[in-house]
Amino acid sequence: MGVSTALHGTAGKGAAGEEDTVLDYGLRFSDPAKYSRALRRAHELVISGVPRPEIPNDLADLWRRSMALGISPDQHSPRHLHEASDVLELRREHRLQQVMPALNDLLADDSSSGRHLLVLTDARGEILWRVGSPDVLRRADRLEFSEGADWSEAGIGTNAISEALLTGRPVQLFSAEHLVRTHHEWACTAAPITDPLTGKLLGVLDVSGPLDTLSADTLRMVRCAVRVAETLLGPPDGGTSLGASSPVRASRVPVQRPSVGVESLELLGDKPAAVFADGSRVSLTLRRAEILALLDSRAQGWSAEELAYELYGDAGTSQAIRTEMFRIRSMLGGAVESNPYRLAAGLAGRSDSGRVLRLLREGRVAEALDVYTAPLLIRSGVLAVQLLRDPLDLAVGASVRSSRDAGLMVRWLSTDMGSGDVEAVETLGRLVGRGDARYLSFLASCGD
């Protein structure tokens, strides 16, 4: 998550000789003003050369590196790489252009009461898009947190975007964890977006706002949105590109019927099964279905150790995975290859969940809704599966809303997955009118 995860609290004597108090990480959410005051005091001491336990050494090292690049804690303006008019052209040529509508639909709030800012940068950290309410945009303008500005480490010092670029991981920075003092009123969550076709960094997604807009779910929301983006950027044929723990380097494989006789995998809902070419079905235990879902999510495959950790945590062993793999291969023949474990080329991406993703990428949203009858392995509580399930659900919802098709909207809202989609209800109301019976019925069911 980044250096800020180390700020869970410490105690002892500080270098200044005063007694340290425990800094409770939970105060970020319950009392952000108090947490910020403690961080600001620590920031001033560390900048002056006095170590403080509230600021971990690796974060202090980033500050020092930023200052060595010429960034001052009192600096107000980032460097600007392009004029706003030039950014419009950069957007049109950028690969993230095609997923910006979905990201906007998932995370942006440009209503008059919106309090956070959605930002999307390129791989250098230059801001290409930002969306927010007029009030939040005015606050961002005061920091020149705007299109064409360089929010990399060299551009404005340590911030969430710069650290996401440096580490390749999701990051949260709160208040005085930023180097520049004028950023201390902000809480920022950022995560890199990787091209699933090439493995190259495309840019960084960032959600920023006043300190009290940060919640325990903010990081999860940003991570899920990144997975949706990478899903929609993936290849239309072969591999779902929804990696559970690392950037995806998907490869194009020919879609063909597997010689082993397995036709497809049914992973949606609560009755997972393997379907053979003759139409017969073999039920799968939840654990075996979870393994196959992970194999279906990553074209480059998994080691036994990786699967053991994802499914069992620290208690997992590679032997447990090898035992399950033996049973799976006994049932499915050569459908699963080893070293690393992965689905055979003819089966890769041929699950029902994989078909949903392919249809979405091809713009065939109505057909995707036909297939998407239930969430992925709904009974699974494994985090790695949840990180596949949530982005799939978000991708379907975002695609339906972006279609601006009232019929599709009604179909989506009539499903269990879409029944609580308030944004879809509002979109439907704009399409058919606030007096339409369909809008009114869904509005009532959402409790508004």
Disulfide bonds with the S-S distance in Angstrom:
none
